[in-house]
Amino acid sequence: MPRFLQSSWESPVGRLRIVLNEDSSGAADCVGLYFADHRPEPKFWSEEIAEQSWQDDELTRWIVEQLTAYFADGRFRFDLPYRFSGTEFQEQVWRQLCEIPAGTTQSYREVADSIGRPAAVRAVGSAVARNPLSVLIPCHRVVASDGGLAGFAGGLARKRFLLDHETAAHQASRVPQSTRVTAPVATMDQPSPVSMRELGSRPVQTTRQATSATARATKAKHTPPTLAWAAGHH
């Protein structure tokens, strides 16, 4: 009989809850990846199921290893057995989110257009908010049409951090090796250069807005910014 396995890992941006679904043969998939203060309430997480140490399960260790690699380099591409369960429309949206490259964003309207449902912008927003696999399925790469952060189940400060982290990694990859400065992996112990209010209010460019800027950017050398998660925000 299938069973759920739950564990937690302290990421550089706060605790992540990992949920596996294991079948009767012992094969498991990751079905949930949530921040501890995830809103709306996670679909699979249950306080009634006892947590195990993430070190006690091979797949969970693998997940943590890949998350660690991602937080060290925002260009990292996940390769994990995962499974999501939603409506046909939700799963269509979640699959499209996986097509948004790290270092770029799409607006909710662009996502709706990409799946051939241009009139379903509001429904796309609802599906994005219900993503059961934070970070792994990059719902943080979806922003408002004006570049505002809009929403994120893990909080806007985390969304800003993840976008900055991925952008910095791609900017660093374009800088010649001889002039490259590597940004350190941020931790919650590092002081924050800006307040949470400022983190949540800075606009980002959508894919279309960034098109004209790309040509200009490639002519300049970029030094990746030092990222810092807001200390005290979990």
Secondary structure as GFF3:
##gff-version 3
##sequence-region A 1 234
A	DSSP	beta_strand	3	11	.	.	.	ID=ss1
A	DSSP	beta_strand	14	22	.	.	.	ID=ss2
A	DSSP	beta_strand	28	35	.	.	.	ID=ss3
A	DSSP	three_ten_helix	54	56	.	.	.	ID=ss4
A	DSSP	alpha_helix	58	72	.	.	.	ID=ss5
A	DSSP	alpha_helix	88	97	.	.	.	ID=ss6
A	DSSP	beta_strand	106	107	.	.	.	ID=ss7
A	DSSP	alpha_helix	108	114	.	.	.	ID=ss8
A	DSSP	alpha_helix	121	129	.	.	.	ID=ss9
A	DSSP	three_ten_helix	139	141	.	.	.	ID=ss10
A	DSSP	beta_strand	142	143	.	.	.	ID=ss11
A	DSSP	alpha_helix	156	174	.	.	.	ID=ss12
A	DSSP	three_ten_helix	177	179	.	.	.	ID=ss13
A	DSSP	alpha_helix	196	201	.	.	.	ID=ss14
A	DSSP	alpha_helix	207	217	.	.	.	ID=ss15
###
